[in-house]
Amino acid sequence: MGKARRLKGRGDGGSHGGGGGGGRGRGRGVERFDGFAAGSCQNVSSGMAYFASQDRVGYMSPEQREGLDRMLASEAVTRHIAESGVDPSKIFFAPPTIFGSADGTPSESNDSAKMEDMGPLHEAACTGKLDTCQYLVEQLGFDINTEANDDSGMTPLACAVLRGESVTVEYLLDKGADPNKQDNKRFTPLHHAIKEGNNRMVRLLLSKGASVDVFSSEGTPLHIAASYGKSGMMQILLQHNADPNTVSADIGTPMAAALCVASGRITESDALKCMKLLVKASADLNCANPDTPLVVATSKGLCECVEYLLEVGADANIPSNHDRMLPIEMAANSGRRMLVEILFPFTSPIQSVSNWSVEGIIAHAKLRHSNKGKQSDKDSKVQLKLNAEVTTKKEDSCAPKKPCVKDKGGDKDKKAELKLLGAKAVERKDYAGALKFYSEAIKVDPEDATLYSNRSLCHLKSGEAHDALADAIACVNLQPDWAKGYYRKGAAFMSLKEYEEACDVFLAGGKLDPASVEIRDAFWEAVGAMKKQHSDRQSAGSRSD
């Protein structure tokens, strides 16, 4: 039996000096803190731990480990003891399991430091220490829905869900834990369970009254399941009457969410499975917010998905909200003949296309690009061609390459010319002019993530933060493994004063490009702005009281 630890009745409640969620410059020690999986950060605290370490790993020293002792002597514990009416001198021991195993070895959870910052009940829930949870809740009267001390807004239930501690989760729910309480990312425990891929936890939460349609910063639970290709979880949610037609401002419907990440985060086959479940649940095939599923599938070159959508009744005559092109025009512009052939029988004739045939549509697209190219001066065109390759390489040097259908020579030249003209306009700080050039380039190649990234910058410089965010989202959807897109998205959130969202996005970008000083600095700037905003709100609340 391990040596029990005495509660020292201190009520200073000061900072513990330890914890993975602290600021910069933590010392290295024995115990390692691995942070979070790429793209799935849980709170700003974990982000601070991540960026505080240059080699992507935070460490907790033995001295910091001792902070767990101080945690139990914190103001929260002291207050609960005082409120219980028990003589503090008669309370000597806390259950040793909160500190780790009986022999005094560290807890198996390498998130202990972060949990310490959250609070005693969060620490116990996270590490599955059921006896400690019972002690804190039943003996000391801890609020079972208390929010963490680290500004994440997470409850003990959410922490237990994240760690997959189903026994602890069931206990907390039976004791009155709210399964629908949202944290500062507006995530409920169900959102976390979906993202972690824990089917058993999802079923448990639903059986205890978890709502299936709560909106978070990443949409409803169904949006999250779709965007990660988790068809099994989607089926569970739909069986519990999840709405397949809810619309997220960022990613549209759950069907659009699955299509946006197809051939990137998930395979086209996974996206197709998700789509079939949604269609079976009466999903709207033609919801155009922000674009129809058919437009998204065509822009991504997903032939199987396009065929299926047409088969079940999707309308091929609804244009993109971005450039007003029909799916068949998008396919022709990007050189995807197979998609043109698939879409042709379902598309009404376009008045401007004189020869309404597959060949005629492709020829019309080529002619349109050729005619636009003739508008530029002949001499400058020669110079642009000489510089196009160098400029394109410079702008795309950081962008990951992916297999795609090769552009025809004319399209490639035209896009390069427009990108160069856009870059020169940016140098002159002529952002309105640059916007026009990048918009034209996007019409030539609507799948070039760098074009949306560049146009997002121009929107931001022009004071159009919402448009900047829309383009940044498009960039991330096209290239989910390119850090620059996340930087653009974070910058747009900063302009909109959505500082917590900015922190999350910069953190995701930092995982993709750990060497980026630009992203690291932006993250810390967002953290500072978020803290100031929180402080200002508290001050305003105090004055109003």
Helices and strands as residue ranges (DSSP letters): E 5-6, E 31-33, H 44-51, E 58-60, H 62-65, H 67-72, H 75-84, G 88-90, E 93-94, G 96-98, H 112-118, H 120-126, H 130-134, I 135-139, H 156-162, H 166-174, H 189-196, H 199-207, H 221-227, H 231-239, H 254-260, H 268-280, H 293-299, H 303-311, H 327-333, H 337-343, G 344-346, H 358-373, H 378-396, H 409-427, H 431-444, H 449-461, H 465-478, H 483-495, H 499-512, H 517-544
